[in-house]
């Protein structure tokens, strides 16, 4: 039991809290707070981040330790009152990381995923990408550089992250005098709003001090409209992660001269040509079917439950899992997340992804048992079944919405 990572229990705890919020929303007759497709997309982003972070989280601590041992300005002791200063310092670093993440294009490309959800609920808190986590941890290096011990930093970051999770809800209104001290759900909802008066406000994660000091504080007045000012037209897992990088590349390609190219990468997102996204969406056929409902939710739900269970067990026993099995789990979950996104989008090519995933599972199992050369039999068997039963047509008919879907 010494190798068990008890942080794994945070994964089912997250889903329990989301479920409780959903039931409370129903009780308050506010079911519109949740939308199935958006919630599934939110979960997908969070699952990918948690999974990928398993492979790199240890390096974050090693980085803090290296900075602390070699460059710490002060030897700060582990005293009870120091934890207060560490919390304040952590929130200040977060404020500037967060603010720059909204003001610099290549940082916004990582952070934009967090703001894509047009529903503001606890599931939206999961929308953190591994790329964003990497950038964020570079900023956290300020803390060991000052002289805070890495062990203290890890603890405070866990508490800091736990607090911010509970600020992603509409079901808690304004909380009296606390609105003047802490970032509350109401204040963080303002940050997630796309209304002009609410843009680029309330960057703090725990305290409102920094927003008031640096002029970015805004209370909630009119009910916010959540999401991006120019919403993306896709639930695709891949598109949500990488569309803004493609926009930067396209803006850079179109730019004339060094200054314009610099602005494309390091300039403000407000200066981005707003015509680029619709062109790329048209080019790559990214569009939601808002008026349609997913035909086979049970299949989506099954896949989601399966990979959440695998992720929880992998997190719990990660130290005991060899590299081959860890990579196999990574590949399976990432393919499944792409599969789920394609199902939400009703993409016809998903059938081929399903076949690839199935063959990959056979390949892995056969390799483990030393009979990889027998992989030819399930491959040939699948081809024969396709020829006899027209599996692709059956899949499109019973899993996808349209028999003649040209996507």
C-alpha positions in Angstrom: 0.0 0.0 0.0 3.1 2.3 0.2 2.9 2.9 -3.6 -0.8 4.0 -3.5 -1.4 7.6 -4.6 -4.3 8.7 -2.6 -4.8 11.8 -4.7 -6.5 9.4 -7.1 -9.6 9.7 -4.9 -9.9 13.3 -6.1 -11.1 12.0 -9.5 -14.3 10.3 -8.3 -14.8 13.1 -5.7 -14.9 15.6 -8.6 -17.7 13.6 -10.4 -19.6 13.3 -7.1 -19.6 17.1 -6.7 -20.6 17.6 -10.3 -23.5 15.2 -9.8 -24.6 16.9 -6.6 -24.5 20.3 -8.4 -26.6 18.8 -11.3 -29.2 17.4 -8.9 -29.3 20.8 -7.1 -29.8 22.5 -10.4 -32.7 20.3 -11.2 -34.2 20.9 -7.7 -33.9 24.7 -8.3 -35.4 24.2 -11.8 -32.2 25.5 -13.4 -31.4 22.5 -15.5 -30.1 24.8 -18.3 -27.0 25.2 -16.2 -25.9 21.9 -17.7 -25.8 20.8 -21.3 -24.9 17.2 -22.1 -22.5 17.9 -24.9 -20.6 20.7 -23.2 -20.3 18.7 -19.9 -18.9 15.7 -21.8 -16.4 18.0 -23.6 -15.4 19.5 -20.3 -14.8 16.1 -18.8 -12.7 15.0 -21.8 -10.3 18.0 -21.4 -9.9 17.3 -17.7 -9.3 13.6 -18.2 -6.6 14.3 -20.7 -4.9 16.8 -18.4 -5.0 14.5 -15.4 -3.6 11.6 -17.5 -0.8 13.5 -19.1 0.2 15.1 -15.8 0.9 11.7 -14.4 3.9 11.5 -16.8 5.2 15.0 -16.0 4.0 15.9 -12.5 7.2 14.6 -10.8 9.3 16.9 -13.0 7.4 19.9 -11.6 8.6 19.1 -8.1 12.1 18.4 -9.4 12.1 21.7 -11.1 11.1 23.5 -7.9 13.7 21.6 -5.9 16.4 22.5 -8.4 15.5 26.2 -8.3 15.3 26.1 -4.5 18.7 24.4 -4.0 20.6 26.5 -6.5 18.9 29.9 -6.6 16.8 30.5 -3.5 17.2 34.1 -2.3 16.2 33.3 1.3 16.0 30.3 3.6 12.3 30.7 4.6 11.4 28.5 7.6 8.4 26.2 7.9 6.4 28.2 10.5 2.6 28.5 10.7 2.6 32.2 9.8 4.8 31.5 6.8 1.9 29.5 5.2 -0.1 32.7 5.2 2.6 34.6 3.3 3.0 31.6 0.9 -0.7 31.6 0.1 -0.7 35.3 -0.6 2.5 34.9 -2.7 0.9 32.0 -4.6 -2.2 33.9 -5.4 -0.2 36.9 -6.6 1.9 34.8 -8.9 -1.4 33.2 -10.1 -2.9 36.6 -10.8 0.0 37.6 -13.1 0.2 34.2 -14.8 -3.6 34.3 -15.3 -3.6 37.9 -16.6 -0.7 37.4 -19.0 -2.5 34.2 -20.2 -5.3 36.5 -21.4 -3.0 39.2 -22.8 -0.4 37.2 -24.8 -1.5 35.1 -27.8 0.7 32.1 -27.3 -0.3 31.9 -23.6 -3.9 32.4 -24.5 -3.7 29.5 -26.9 -3.2 27.2 -23.8 -5.7 29.0 -21.6 -8.5 29.6 -24.0 -9.6 26.0 -23.6 -10.7 26.8 -20.0 -13.1 29.5 -21.3 -14.7 27.6 -24.2 -17.6 26.2 -22.2 -20.8 28.2 -22.7 -22.1 26.7 -19.5 -20.6 27.8 -16.1 -20.7 24.9 -13.7 -18.3 22.6 -11.8 -17.5 20.6 -14.9 -16.0 23.7 -16.5 -13.3 23.6 -13.8 -11.9 20.5 -15.5 -11.0 22.5 -18.6 -7.3 22.7 -17.9 -4.8 21.5 -20.5 -1.4 20.0 -19.9 0.2 22.8 -21.9 -1.4 25.3 -19.6 -0.1 23.3 -16.6 3.4 23.5 -18.0 3.2 27.3 -18.4 1.7 27.7 -15.0 4.4 25.7 -13.3 7.1 27.9 -14.9 5.5 30.8 -13.1 5.3 28.9 -9.9 9.2 28.7 -10.0 9.1 32.2 -8.5 8.1 30.6 -5.2 11.2 28.4 -4.7 13.3 31.2 -6.1 12.1 33.4 -3.2 12.9 30.7 -0.8 9.7 28.7 -0.1 10.4 25.0 0.3 9.1 22.8 -2.6 7.1 20.6 -0.1 5.3 23.6 1.2 4.6 24.8 -2.4 3.1 21.5 -3.4 0.7 21.5 -0.4 -0.4 25.1 -1.0 -0.9 24.5 -4.7 -3.3 21.6 -3.9 -5.3 23.8 -1.5 -5.2 26.6 -4.0 -6.5 24.4 -6.8 -9.2 22.9 -4.6 -10.6 26.3 -3.7 -10.8 27.4 -7.3 -12.8 24.3 -8.2 -15.7 25.4 -6.1 -15.8 28.9 -7.6 -17.1 27.4 -10.9 -20.8 27.4 -10.2 -23.9 29.5 -10.8 -25.9 28.0 -8.0 -24.2 30.1 -5.3 -25.2 33.7 -5.5 -23.3 36.6 -3.9 -22.0 35.9 -0.4 -22.2 39.3 1.4 -19.0 40.7 2.8 -16.9 37.8 1.5 -17.3 39.3 -2.0 -14.9 42.0 -0.8 -12.2 39.5 0.3 -12.4 36.3 -1.7 -13.0 35.3 -5.3 -16.5 33.9 -5.0 -18.5 32.0 -7.6 -20.2 35.3 -8.6 -16.9 37.1 -9.1 -15.4 34.2 -11.0 -18.5 33.9 -13.1 -17.7 37.5 -14.2 -14.3 36.3 -15.3 -15.9 33.6 -17.5 -18.3 36.0 -19.1 -18.2 37.2 -22.7 -20.1 40.5 -22.0 -17.9 43.5 -22.9 -18.1 45.0 -19.4 -16.9 41.8 -17.9 -14.0 41.0 -20.2 -10.5 40.7 -18.7 -11.7 41.1 -15.1 -11.2 39.2 -11.8 -8.0 37.3 -12.5 -7.4 36.4 -8.9 -8.0 32.8 -7.8 -8.5 33.1 -4.0 -8.3 36.8 -3.0 -9.7 40.0 -4.7 -6.9 42.1 -3.4 -4.8 41.9 -6.6 -7.7 42.8 -8.9 -8.5 45.8 -6.8 -4.8 46.9 -6.7 -4.2 46.4 -10.4 -7.5 47.7 -11.6 -9.2 44.6 -12.9 -11.9 44.1 -10.3 -15.6 43.9 -11.4 -18.6 42.8 -9.4 -21.5 40.9 -11.1 -24.3 43.3 -12.2 -26.3 41.9 -15.1 -26.4 38.1 -15.4 -23.3 37.0 -17.4 -23.2 35.3 -20.8 -20.6 32.6 -20.5 -18.0 31.4 -23.0 -15.9 33.1 -25.6 -16.8 36.3 -27.4 -16.5 34.3 -30.6 -17.5 30.8 -29.6 -15.9 27.8 -31.3 -18.2 25.7 -33.4 -17.0 22.3 -32.3 -17.1 19.8 -29.5 -14.0 18.0 -31.0 -11.4 17.2 -28.3 -8.6 17.9 -30.7 -10.1 21.1 -32.2 -10.8 22.6 -28.8 -7.1 22.0 -27.8 -5.4 23.2 -30.9 -7.6 25.6 -32.9 -6.0 28.8 -31.5 -2.5 27.5 -32.3 -3.7 27.1 -35.9 -5.1 30.7 -35.7 -1.7 32.0 -34.6 0.0 30.1 -37.3 -2.4 31.5 -39.9 -2.1 35.0 -38.5 1.7 34.7 -38.6 1.6 33.4 -42.2 -0.5 36.4 -43.3 1.6 38.9 -41.4 3.8 41.3 -43.3 7.1 42.3 -41.6 8.6 41.5 -38.2 6.2 43.7 -36.2 3.1 42.0 -37.5 4.6 38.6 -37.0 5.6 39.5 -33.5 2.0 40.6 -32.7 0.7 37.3 -34.1 2.6 35.4 -31.5 3.1 37.7 -28.6 0.4 40.3 -29.2 -3.0 40.6 -27.5 -5.8 38.2 -28.5 -7.9 41.3 -29.0 -5.7 42.1 -32.0 -6.3 38.7 -33.7 -8.1 38.8 -37.0 -11.5 37.6 -36.1 -12.1 36.3 -39.6 -9.4 33.6 -39.3 -11.4 31.3 -37.0 -14.5 31.0 -39.2 -12.2 30.3 -42.2 -10.4 27.6 -40.4 -13.7 26.1 -39.1 -15.0 26.0 -42.7 -11.7 24.5 -43.9 -11.7 21.7 -41.3 -15.5 21.2 -41.2 -15.7 22.1 -37.5 -19.3 22.9 -36.7 -21.7 21.9 -33.9 -25.1 20.5 -34.5 -26.8 22.6 -31.9 -30.3 21.7 -33.0 -29.6 17.9 -32.8 -29.2 15.5 -29.9 -26.7 12.7 -29.7 -28.5 9.5 -30.8 -26.5 7.0 -28.7 -25.7 8.7 -25.4 -25.3 5.3 -23.7 -22.3 4.5 -25.8 -20.7 7.9 -25.0 -21.4 7.5 -21.3 -20.0 3.9 -21.2 -16.7 5.1 -22.8 -16.5 8.0 -20.4 -17.1 5.8 -17.3 -14.6 3.3 -18.6 -11.8 5.8 -19.0 -12.5 7.5 -15.7 -12.2 4.2 -14.0 -9.0 3.4 -15.8 -7.6 6.9 -15.0 -8.5 6.5 -11.3 -6.8 3.1 -11.0 -3.8 4.3 -13.1 -3.4 7.3 -10.8 -3.7 5.2 -7.7 -1.1 2.7 -8.7 1.0 4.7 -11.2 4.3 4.0 -9.4 3.7 0.2 -9.8 2.9 0.4 -13.6 5.7 -0.3 -16.0 6.4 2.1 -18.9 4.9 -0.1 -21.6 1.6 -0.4 -19.7 1.5 3.3 -18.9 2.0 4.2 -22.6 -0.7 1.7 -23.6 -3.1 3.3 -21.2 -2.2 6.7 -22.4 -2.8 5.8 -26.0 -6.1 4.0 -25.3 -7.5 6.9 -23.3 -6.4 9.6 -25.8 -7.9 7.6 -28.7 -11.1 7.2 -26.7 -11.3 10.9 -25.9 -10.9 11.7 -29.7 -13.6 9.0 -30.2 -16.0 10.7 -27.8 -15.4 14.1 -29.4 -16.1 12.6 -32.8 -19.3 11.1 -31.5 -20.5 14.4 -30.2 -19.7 15.8 -33.7 -21.3 12.8 -35.4 -18.2 12.3 -37.7 -18.5 9.5 -40.1 -14.8 8.8 -40.0 -15.2 7.7 -36.4 -15.9 4.1 -37.7 -12.3 3.9 -38.9 -11.1 5.2 -35.5 -13.2 2.5 -33.8 -11.5 -0.2 -36.0 -8.1 1.2 -35.2 -8.8 1.2 -31.5 -10.0 -2.4 -31.6 -7.0 -3.6 -33.5 -4.7 -1.7 -31.2 -6.2 -3.5 -28.2 -5.7 -6.9 -29.9 -2.1 -5.9 -30.8 -1.3 -4.9 -27.2 -2.8 -8.1 -25.7 -1.1 -10.3 -28.3 2.2 -8.6 -27.7 1.9 -9.1 -23.9 1.2 -12.8 -24.4 4.0 -13.2 -26.9 1.7 -14.1 -29.8 1.9 -10.8 -31.8 2.2 -12.6 -35.1 -1.3 -13.9 -34.6 -2.6 -10.3 -35.0 -3.3 -11.1 -38.6 -6.3 -13.2 -37.6 -8.4 -10.5 -35.9 -7.5 -8.1 -38.7 -8.6 -10.5 -41.4 -11.7 -11.4 -39.3 -12.7 -7.7 -39.1 -12.3 -7.3 -42.8 -14.5 -10.4 -43.4 -17.2 -9.2 -41.0 -17.2 -5.8 -42.8 -17.6 -7.5 -46.2 -20.4 -9.8 -45.0 -22.4 -7.5 -42.6 -21.5 -4.0 -43.9 -20.4 -3.0 -40.3 -19.8 0.6 -41.4 -23.4 1.0 -42.5 -24.7 -0.6 -39.3 -22.5 1.7 -37.2 -23.6 4.8 -39.0 -27.3 3.7 -38.7 -27.3 2.8 -35.0 -24.6 5.0 -33.5 -24.6 8.1 -35.7 -27.7 10.2 -36.5 -27.7 10.2 -40.2 -27.6 7.4 -42.7 -26.2 9.9 -45.3 -24.0 12.0 -43.1 -21.4 13.5 -45.3 -19.1 14.7 -42.5 
